[in-house]
Structures are given as structure tokens and as C-alpha cells.
Amino acid sequence: MSRSVRTVLAVSVAAAALIITGCASGTDDADKGYVTPGKLTIGTGEPAYYPYVIDNEPESGEGFEAAVAYAVAEELGFAAEDVVWVRTTFESAIAPGPKDFDFNIQQYTITDERKQAVDFSSPYYAASQAVVSIEGGAADGVDSIEGLKDLTLGAMAGSTSATTIEEAVQPNVEPRLYNSNEDAKAALEANQIDGLVLDLPTAYYATGVYIENSFIVGELPAAGVPDEWGLLLGKDSPLTERVTAALDTLRDNGTLEEITDEWLGSGQGVTLLQ
């Protein structure tokens, strides 16, 4: 073999090696930060409720948050079959430490306090809070914040609903806090509390579907920071910027608005309590 032929072969082999290395590097960069390379692992609640997830089956893509999650996945370059769902409690996901998900979606309000332990994307929804009660109960006929002050109100512990009771209502009676909205619902039905505070979309569903003889007393003023929901990620996650960019694109191109209108479009006509 001549020196010139050997030189050409050597250059060709080196070029091929660079191409292969470059492809591998690109794949590594694309997978960097994900729990499982080639998969998008999304956390949600156990159970996950309507209208956020239909029939507790996020894999269906049905429901507001399930639809948002799959839209983000597509924007990140994942096919639906490459999305993996895991379940967490509300509190465990927001606690400091490593995560078994790439992001978690279950109505997490973005706050500075929480940002000390986890990352958030930009907001995908801004929610208000409302009081749900049973017809004929102590809250029936209440039309002001003052009328709520001497009632026993309940909410899920650690939630924006609980904060709203303290800051917007400032009740004279100690509110009762529960591990889940399901527990709080049971307390309302058992007359252990006079009113249950929920975000407005959940309040509509509660009164229309799963709490008999219930009604929305009214919407509460915003407490503290706006109740904007973000996708939750581990602290300093390398995915935070990518996930935020995906959401921002969905907001800018109108997809997020379309999803919101489809699943949360009913929230009209509730009295704002003052």
C-alpha cells in the first residue's frame, strides 16, 4: 500500500470517528438531565383528579394537566409512547432532595419559599380560590369575607387554599387542614367544617359532580403572590430552561390557551367575596 493511500485511509477513518463521536455527544447532550435517557418521566398526584386528569389516567392525555404535559413532551421532542408517568404525594414532590421524575404537574403554586427547595417552569395557569359549602349549612347565605370569619373552614395542608384562608379571610376560628382534598371533602360532607376552600376549577367540579347538595359560596381575593401554577423540577435541574422554553412556546403559539379553554372554560359567574 502506498503512503498516499495510507494517508487517505487514515484521514477517512479519523473523519468517521469524529462523526460517530459527534453523534454520540449530541445524543448524550439531548439525554442529559432526564431520569431515563430517551424517556420523559412526569410525576402527578395519587390520585389525580378531574378536570386535571380524567379517570385518574394521565396516560390518556385527557384532562387539563395531562394535556399540558403531553404538549410539553411533544415540544421537547418526545413521542407520546416515550412519556412515563409516576405518582407522588403533593408534599413529597416539593420536599428537598433527588426526584424520580423530570417534572411534576399537580397544581403547584410558584412561590419564593418553594423555590428554595425546587425549581419551577414559567406558569401554565393562574388560578383563583373559592369556598364550597353544603346547602342549608352555616355558609349558606354568606356573601362577604366578614361572613366567613366565624366559620370553620378547611383545606389541604401546604396548599395555596390553606394560605388563602389565613391571608384573605383571616378567620376567627382555627382552620382545619387535611392531607388531601379527598380528606377535606369527607370533612365537609360530615359537617366537620362549614366550608372547603379549593381552586376554582376544582370547586366547579366538586359542586357539579362529586359533593352532593353543594354550591360555591364565592371566589376569594388573591392572597399574597398570584396563584400561578408551574411545572415542578428538582432544584437546579438542567431541564428547567428547556421545560420553560417549551411552555413559553406553547403560550406564544396559542396551544396553552386552547388547552385551557377546552378543559377549564366554564369558570364564569362566581361572586367575588369582599
N, C-alpha and C positions, 0 to 999 in steps of 0.2 A: 504493500500500500504506500503510495507516495505521501510526502509530507503535506502537500496541498490538500489531498483527500482527507488525511487525518485531521487537518485543521478544520475543514468544513464540517466533518462529523462531530468534532469536539464542540464547535460553535453551535451546531444543531442540538446536540444533547443538552448543552448548557441552557439554550433558549427554552427547550421543552421543560427543563427542570424549573426554570423561572416561571413559566406559565402555570405549571402544576402547583408550585409553591404559592403563586399569586391567587389561584383559585381556592386553595385550602385556606389561605389567610382571609380571603373575602368571606368564606363560609364561617370561619371562626369568628370574624367580626360581626357577622349577621346574627350568630347564635349567642354572642356574649351577653351575659346578664340573665338569660332565660333559665328557669328551673330545669327544663328538659330541652336540650337542643332540638330544633325543628318543631317544637310544640309551643303553644301559648297556654299557660296554666292560669285559669281565672278562678278566684275564690268568690263565694257568695254565702248567704246565710243558710242555716239548717233549722227550720225550713225557710224557704224563700217564698215571699207572699205576692199575691196579685195586688196591684197591677204591675208589679216589678218583674215577676216571673209567673207564668201561667202554670197551674197544676204542679208547682214545685219541681218543674223540669226545665232548667235553664238550657239544656241541650237542644230544646225545640226552637230556641231563638224567639219564643213568644213571650211578650211582656216588655215593659219599658226598658228595664236594665238588661235583660237578656238581649234585646235588640241592639242596645247601645254597645254591649260587649262584643257582639259579632261584627258590628260595623267598625269598631276599633280594630278588631282582629284582621278584618279584610284590608283596612288601611295600612296595617303593619305588614301585610303580605302573607297572612295565614289563611289557608282554606278552612272552611267550617269543620272538616273532619280532623284538622290538626289542633283544634281547641279542646283542652282538657279542663273539666270542672272539678273543683274540690270544695268542701264545705268547712266553714269556720263559725264560731260564735262571733257576735259583734265585738265583744271586749277582747277576745284573744287575738283577733286580727290586728287590732290597733295597739296592742302591747309592744314594747320594745323587743327586739330580737329578730333572728332569722325567720324567713317566711317560706311556706311551701307553695306559694302562688307567685305569679308575675305581677298581677294586680288583683285587687278585691273590689267588688262593687256591691254595696248594700246600704245605700243612703248615708254615706259618711259625710258629715258636715266638715268643711275645711276650717280649721281653727289654728291659731298660732301655738296653742298648748299642744295639740296633737302633732303639729309639725316637729316638735322636739323629739318625737319617737318614730315617726313615719314620714314618708313623702306623699304628696298629693299631685295629681294632674291638675290642669285647669278645670274649671267647673263644667259639668254636663247638665246641671239643673239647679234652679233656685226655687226653694220650697218655702211655703208658709206653714204655720201650725194652727190647728183648730181643736176645739173641745167637742167631744162626743159624749152624749148622755142618753139615759133611758127616758122615754116618755112617761110623764107623771112623777118623775123623780125630783130631787131638790133643785136641779139645774133647769128644769122645765120653766120657761118664762124669763130666765136670766137674759138680759140684753146689754150688759155692761161689764167692764172689768171689776167694778166695785161689787157687783152681784156675785162674782166668783170668789171673792176673798175669804168668805166664811165657809166655803165648801171644801170637801176633801177631794183633791184632785190626784190623779195617778198618771204615771208614765214609765217608760222603760229607763232603767238606770243608765247613766252615761250618755243619754241621747240629747239632742237639741230640744226635744219636747220637754225633758226634765229641766233644762236650763231656762226654757221659756216660761215655765211655771214660776220659777224663782224670780226671774228678772222682769217679766212682763206683767204677771199677776201679783207677785209679792203677797202670797196668801197669808192669812192669819192662822190657818190650820196647816200643820206639817204635811206636805205631800207624801204620798206613798209611792215608792219606786220598786220596780219589778225587774226580774232577769230578762224578760222578753215581753213583746207586745201581746203575745198569747196569754201570758200570766196576768197582765194588766186588764185584758179583755175579760178574763174569768172573774177578776175582782169587781169589775163594773157590773157584770151580769149577776153577781152575788150580792150587790148593793154594799160592797165594802168601800167603794169610792163613789162619789157623786158625778164625777166627770173624768174622762180619759182624754189626754192630750196626744194627738197624732199629727204627722204631717198631713196636709190637706188631701193629697191623692188617696192616702190610706184611709182617711176619715170618710171620704166618699164611698170607698169600697166597703168599709165597716158598716156604715149605715144602710147601704143598699143591698148587702149580701149576707154578712155573717154575724151581725149583732141585731137580734130581733127587737122591734119596737124602739129602735134608737134613732137619734137625729143629731144634726150638727148644731150646737148652740151658737157658734160663731167662730170667726177667724181671729187669732190673737195678733197683736202688734209684734213686729220683729224685735227680738231680744239680742242686745249686744251686736255681734257681727252678723251680716246677712247669712241666711241658711243656704249656702251654696254647697252642692254635693260634688265631690271629686273622686276619681279612682284612687284607691289607696295602694301604695307600694312600700316596700321596705325602705328604711332610712338610707339615703344616698344611693338609691338604686340606679344602676346605669341605664335603666329603661325609662326613667321618669321623663326625660326630654323627648324621647321617641313617642311615648304614650301621649304626652301633652300635645306634641305636634300632630299626631293622628286625630285627637279630639278637636284641635283647632281647625284642621281641615274640614272635618265633618260639620263644624259650626259654620264655617265660612261658605261651604257649598250647599247649605240648607238641609243636609241629611239629618242633622240633630233635631232641627225644628220639625221635620216630617215625622220622625220617630216620636217626639214629644206630643205632637198633635194626635197621632194615631192612638197612643196609649194613655195619655193624661189630658185629653182635650176637654173633659167635662167640667172642670173646676170653675163654675160661674155661679154668681148669685148668693154667695155666703156673706152674711153680715160681718163687718169688721167691728169687733168689740173695742170700745174706748172707755 
